[in-house]
Amino acid sequence: MRNGKLKQVILVRTDIKMGKGKIASQVAHASVDAVLKTLRRNPFKVMYWRREGMKKSVLKVSSAEHLIKLRDKAEMLGLTTSLIIDAGRTQIRPNTMTCLAIGPDAEDRIDKVTGDLKLL
C-alpha cells in the first residue's frame, strides 16, 4: 500500500432512475463482489482494509459510457473492479449497467481514476 491508506469506491449512474433502495442494493452488490475478488487476489489487502475501517465512497457518473471508461482505466492500473448489470426484475430494464466498484486498494491509485468525481 503506497500511502498506507486503503479505500473502495462505488460509482453509480445518475442517468437512470433508481430509487434509494435500488441504489443501496446495487451498491451493496458491487461492494461485496469487488471485496470477494480482492480477497482471492490479495487477502492481506482485505484484512488491512478491514482493520482501517473499510473506507468507502459512493460517487456519481453520468452514463454507461463513462462507467465503462472508468472501469477500463482502473483495470489498466491493475485495480480490482466489479461492474453490476441488473437483471431487470424491478425498476429498470434487464441488462442495465448500474454501478461499478473499484478496490479496495491504495487511495492514491484509486484517485487516479476517480479523483474528479462528486459524491452521490
C-alpha atoms as an extended CHARMM CRD file, in Angstrom:
* protein
*
       120  EXT
         1         1  MET       CA              0.0000000000        0.0000000000        0.0000000000  PROA      1               0.0000000000
         2         2  ARG       CA              1.7860000000        3.0790000000       -1.2530000000  PROA      2               0.0000000000
         3         3  ASN       CA              0.3880000000        5.6760000000        1.1180000000  PROA      3               0.0000000000
         4         4  GLY       CA             -0.7770000000        3.1990000000        3.7270000000  PROA      4               0.0000000000
         5         5  LYS       CA             -4.4620000000        4.0300000000        3.3750000000  PROA      5               0.0000000000
         6         6  LEU       CA             -6.9450000000        1.8900000000        1.5220000000  PROA      6               0.0000000000
         7         7  LYS       CA            -10.4270000000        2.5870000000        0.2530000000  PROA      7               0.0000000000
         8         8  GLN       CA            -13.1140000000        1.3500000000       -2.0710000000  PROA      8               0.0000000000
         9         9  VAL       CA            -15.2240000000        3.4970000000       -4.3590000000  PROA      9               0.0000000000
        10        10  ILE       CA            -18.5690000000        2.6300000000       -5.8840000000  PROA      10              0.0000000000
        11        11  LEU       CA            -19.6770000000        4.5970000000       -8.9400000000  PROA      11              0.0000000000
        12        12  VAL       CA            -23.4200000000        4.9550000000       -9.5040000000  PROA      12              0.0000000000
        13        13  ARG       CA            -25.0750000000        6.0150000000      -12.7440000000  PROA      13              0.0000000000
        14        14  THR       CA            -27.2700000000        9.0840000000      -12.3310000000  PROA      14              0.0000000000
        15        15  ASP       CA            -28.8150000000        8.9490000000      -15.8050000000  PROA      15              0.0000000000
        16        16  ILE       CA            -31.1040000000        6.0510000000      -14.9180000000  PROA      16              0.0000000000
        17        17  LYS       CA            -33.9440000000        6.3710000000      -12.4660000000  PROA      17              0.0000000000
        18        18  MET       CA            -33.3330000000        4.1830000000       -9.4360000000  PROA      18              0.0000000000
        19        19  GLY       CA            -34.9920000000        4.6400000000       -6.0820000000  PROA      19              0.0000000000
        20        20  LYS       CA            -32.9210000000        4.9030000000       -2.9130000000  PROA      20              0.0000000000
        21        21  GLY       CA            -33.4540000000        1.2620000000       -2.0390000000  PROA      21              0.0000000000
        22        22  LYS       CA            -32.4720000000        0.1200000000       -5.5230000000  PROA      22              0.0000000000
        23        23  ILE       CA            -29.3120000000        2.2260000000       -5.3930000000  PROA      23              0.0000000000
        24        24  ALA       CA            -28.4320000000        0.7990000000       -1.9790000000  PROA      24              0.0000000000
        25        25  SER       CA            -28.9060000000       -2.7440000000       -3.2650000000  PROA      25              0.0000000000
        26        26  GLN       CA            -26.8100000000       -2.1780000000       -6.3830000000  PROA      26              0.0000000000
        27        27  VAL       CA            -24.0280000000       -0.5100000000       -4.3700000000  PROA      27              0.0000000000
        28        28  ALA       CA            -24.0130000000       -3.4510000000       -1.9560000000  PROA      28              0.0000000000
        29        29  HSD       CA            -23.7740000000       -5.9500000000       -4.8410000000  PROA      29              0.0000000000
        30        30  ALA       CA            -20.8080000000       -4.0760000000       -6.3060000000  PROA      30              0.0000000000
        31        31  SER       CA            -19.0110000000       -3.6440000000       -2.9850000000  PROA      31              0.0000000000
        32        32  VAL       CA            -19.3390000000       -7.2670000000       -1.9120000000  PROA      32              0.0000000000
        33        33  ASP       CA            -18.3350000000       -8.6410000000       -5.3100000000  PROA      33              0.0000000000
        34        34  ALA       CA            -15.2360000000       -6.4240000000       -5.5190000000  PROA      34              0.0000000000
        35        35  VAL       CA            -14.1860000000       -7.3700000000       -1.9770000000  PROA      35              0.0000000000
        36        36  LEU       CA            -14.5610000000      -11.0870000000       -2.7720000000  PROA      36              0.0000000000
        37        37  LYS       CA            -12.4550000000      -10.6550000000       -5.9310000000  PROA      37              0.0000000000
        38        38  THR       CA             -9.8020000000       -8.7600000000       -3.9680000000  PROA      38              0.0000000000
        39        39  LEU       CA             -9.8650000000      -11.4140000000       -1.2500000000  PROA      39              0.0000000000
        40        40  ARG       CA             -8.9860000000      -14.0810000000       -3.8200000000  PROA      40              0.0000000000
        41        41  ARG       CA             -6.1660000000      -11.9570000000       -5.2770000000  PROA      41              0.0000000000
        42        42  ASN       CA             -4.7390000000      -10.4660000000       -2.0930000000  PROA      42              0.0000000000
        43        43  PRO       CA             -6.2810000000      -11.4980000000        1.2290000000  PROA      43              0.0000000000
        44        44  PHE       CA             -3.8290000000       -9.3150000000        3.1870000000  PROA      44              0.0000000000
        45        45  LYS       CA             -5.1160000000       -6.2080000000        1.3930000000  PROA      45              0.0000000000
        46        46  VAL       CA             -8.6600000000       -7.0020000000        2.5130000000  PROA      46              0.0000000000
        47        47  MET       CA             -7.5110000000       -7.7420000000        6.0560000000  PROA      47              0.0000000000
        48        48  TYR       CA             -5.6640000000       -4.4090000000        6.2420000000  PROA      48              0.0000000000
        49        49  TRP       CA             -8.6180000000       -2.5020000000        4.7240000000  PROA      49              0.0000000000
        50        50  ARG       CA            -10.9620000000       -4.0650000000        7.2960000000  PROA      50              0.0000000000
        51        51  ARG       CA             -8.6460000000       -3.0870000000       10.1420000000  PROA      51              0.0000000000
        52        52  GLU       CA             -8.6340000000        0.5030000000        8.8240000000  PROA      52              0.0000000000
        53        53  GLY       CA            -12.4500000000        0.6780000000        8.9650000000  PROA      53              0.0000000000
        54        54  MET       CA            -13.3880000000       -0.3460000000        5.3860000000  PROA      54              0.0000000000
        55        55  LYS       CA            -13.4500000000        3.1940000000        3.9520000000  PROA      55              0.0000000000
        56        56  LYS       CA            -15.9010000000        3.5540000000        1.0520000000  PROA      56              0.0000000000
        57        57  SER       CA            -17.0940000000        6.4450000000       -1.0900000000  PROA      57              0.0000000000
        58        58  VAL       CA            -20.1230000000        6.3890000000       -3.3700000000  PROA      58              0.0000000000
        59        59  LEU       CA            -19.6630000000        8.6630000000       -6.3650000000  PROA      59              0.0000000000
        60        60  LYS       CA            -21.7330000000        9.8160000000       -9.3520000000  PROA      60              0.0000000000
        61        61  VAL       CA            -21.1990000000        9.0470000000      -13.0320000000  PROA      61              0.0000000000
        62        62  SER       CA            -23.3950000000       10.3800000000      -15.8070000000  PROA      62              0.0000000000
        63        63  SER       CA            -23.6530000000        7.4480000000      -18.2290000000  PROA      63              0.0000000000
        64        64  ALA       CA            -22.8870000000        3.8340000000      -19.0510000000  PROA      64              0.0000000000
        65        65  GLU       CA            -20.1280000000        5.0450000000      -21.3580000000  PROA      65              0.0000000000
        66        66  HSD       CA            -18.4900000000        6.9620000000      -18.5160000000  PROA      66              0.0000000000
        67        67  LEU       CA            -18.7480000000        3.8800000000      -16.2800000000  PROA      67              0.0000000000
        68        68  ILE       CA            -17.0160000000        1.6940000000      -18.8920000000  PROA      68              0.0000000000
        69        69  LYS       CA            -14.2970000000        4.2850000000      -19.4950000000  PROA      69              0.0000000000
        70        70  LEU       CA            -13.5100000000        4.4010000000      -15.7740000000  PROA      70              0.0000000000
        71        71  ARG       CA            -13.5970000000        0.6120000000      -15.4730000000  PROA      71              0.0000000000
        72        72  ASP       CA            -11.1080000000        0.2920000000      -18.3220000000  PROA      72              0.0000000000
        73        73  LYS       CA             -8.8080000000        2.8890000000      -16.7580000000  PROA      73              0.0000000000
        74        74  ALA       CA             -8.9690000000        1.1460000000      -13.3610000000  PROA      74              0.0000000000
        75        75  GLU       CA             -8.1980000000       -2.2360000000      -14.8760000000  PROA      75              0.0000000000
        76        76  MET       CA             -5.2590000000       -0.7860000000      -16.8280000000  PROA      76              0.0000000000
        77        77  LEU       CA             -3.8360000000        0.2880000000      -13.4490000000  PROA      77              0.0000000000
        78        78  GLY       CA             -4.3230000000       -3.2290000000      -12.0730000000  PROA      78              0.0000000000
        79        79  LEU       CA             -7.2210000000       -2.3210000000       -9.7870000000  PROA      79              0.0000000000
        80        80  THR       CA             -9.9710000000       -4.8040000000       -8.9940000000  PROA      80              0.0000000000
        81        81  THR       CA            -13.3700000000       -3.8430000000      -10.4180000000  PROA      81              0.0000000000
        82        82  SER       CA            -16.9030000000       -5.1580000000      -10.2690000000  PROA      82              0.0000000000
        83        83  LEU       CA            -19.4180000000       -3.9580000000      -12.8570000000  PROA      83              0.0000000000
        84        84  ILE       CA            -23.0250000000       -4.6260000000      -11.8660000000  PROA      84              0.0000000000
        85        85  ILE       CA            -25.5730000000       -5.3980000000      -14.5540000000  PROA      85              0.0000000000
        86        86  ASP       CA            -29.1290000000       -5.5260000000      -13.2550000000  PROA      86              0.0000000000
        87        87  ALA       CA            -31.4590000000       -8.4400000000      -14.0260000000  PROA      87              0.0000000000
        88        88  GLY       CA            -34.3470000000       -6.0420000000      -14.5790000000  PROA      88              0.0000000000
        89        89  ARG       CA            -36.8770000000       -7.6080000000      -12.2340000000  PROA      89              0.0000000000
        90        90  THR       CA            -37.9150000000       -4.3710000000      -10.5350000000  PROA      90              0.0000000000
        91        91  GLN       CA            -37.2680000000       -0.7380000000      -11.5120000000  PROA      91              0.0000000000
        92        92  ILE       CA            -35.0420000000       -0.8410000000      -14.5820000000  PROA      92              0.0000000000
        93        93  ARG       CA            -34.6830000000       -2.7380000000      -17.8390000000  PROA      93              0.0000000000
        94        94  PRO       CA            -32.8060000000       -6.0550000000      -17.9300000000  PROA      94              0.0000000000
        95        95  ASN       CA            -29.0610000000       -5.8780000000      -18.6280000000  PROA      95              0.0000000000
        96        96  THR       CA            -28.7130000000       -2.2750000000      -17.4620000000  PROA      96              0.0000000000
        97        97  MET       CA            -25.2900000000       -1.3710000000      -16.0690000000  PROA      97              0.0000000000
        98        98  THR       CA            -25.9890000000        0.3120000000      -12.7380000000  PROA      98              0.0000000000
        99        99  CYS       CA            -22.7300000000        0.7260000000      -10.8740000000  PROA      99              0.0000000000
       100       100  LEU       CA            -19.0650000000       -0.1330000000      -10.6230000000  PROA      100             0.0000000000
       101       101  ALA       CA            -16.9330000000       -0.8480000000       -7.5660000000  PROA      101             0.0000000000
       102       102  ILE       CA            -13.1880000000       -0.2590000000       -7.5820000000  PROA      102             0.0000000000
       103       103  GLY       CA            -10.9760000000       -1.6850000000       -4.8540000000  PROA      103             0.0000000000
       104       104  PRO       CA            -10.3270000000       -1.8750000000       -2.0100000000  PROA      104             0.0000000000
       105       105  ASP       CA             -6.8680000000       -0.5990000000       -2.8930000000  PROA      105             0.0000000000
       106       106  ALA       CA             -4.4960000000        2.2530000000       -2.1380000000  PROA      106             0.0000000000
       107       107  GLU       CA             -6.2510000000        5.6240000000       -2.1080000000  PROA      107             0.0000000000
       108       108  ASP       CA             -3.6740000000        7.2300000000       -4.3910000000  PROA      108             0.0000000000
       109       109  ARG       CA             -4.1380000000        4.5180000000       -7.0290000000  PROA      109             0.0000000000
       110       110  ILE       CA             -7.9400000000        4.7710000000       -6.9790000000  PROA      110             0.0000000000
       111       111  ASP       CA             -7.8110000000        8.5800000000       -7.0150000000  PROA      111             0.0000000000
       112       112  LYS       CA             -6.0210000000        8.4040000000      -10.3800000000  PROA      112             0.0000000000
       113       113  VAL       CA             -9.2860000000        7.0110000000      -11.7470000000  PROA      113             0.0000000000
       114       114  THR       CA            -12.0000000000        8.7110000000       -9.6740000000  PROA      114             0.0000000000
       115       115  GLY       CA            -10.3890000000       11.7710000000       -8.0860000000  PROA      115             0.0000000000
       116       116  ASP       CA            -12.5040000000       14.2560000000      -10.0520000000  PROA      116             0.0000000000
       117       117  LEU       CA            -15.9140000000       12.6620000000       -9.3590000000  PROA      117             0.0000000000
       118       118  LYS       CA            -18.5170000000       14.0350000000       -6.9410000000  PROA      118             0.0000000000
       119       119  LEU       CA            -20.2070000000       12.2380000000       -4.0570000000  PROA      119             0.0000000000
       120       120  LEU       CA            -23.6530000000       10.7870000000       -4.7390000000  PROA      120             0.0000000000
